[in-house]
Amino acid sequence: MEKVLVIGCGTYMDSGYGCPGEWRCLKAAALGEGTFGKPAQVVGFLRCECPGRPMISNINMAMKLSEIKPEKIYFSTCLANAKPDCPYNVPEQLAGLIREKTGIEVVMGTHDYH
């Protein structure tokens, strides 16, 4: 089973913009729905906190503390498709930076639940 790390938008989760928290991402991973394609083991869930600058160090710390390197990193649907747009980061650019710094593939979005 593929080991994955999910990164969610902390503002969406805290502000109630249609995401009550990570449960939809975790459900999609467990059932292999959405962008997962097959069931995946979530080895970590991080929240992107505004303005998003510490994300790389948070990923590295999560891998160090858990002693597990994920095979893929998934941006939650709320992070990948934020409306209103994130005022601090363009998701594709943040994903590129994470790929560059960690060497781990980043997948945009987790589910299509409404």
Buried (B, 14 or more C-beta within 10 A) or exposed (E): EBBBBBBBBBBBBEEEBEBEBBEBBBBBBEEEBBBBEEEBEBBBBBBBBEEBEEBBEBBEEBBEEEEBBBBBBBBBBBBBBBEEEBEEBEBEEBBEBBEEEBEBBBBBBBBEEE
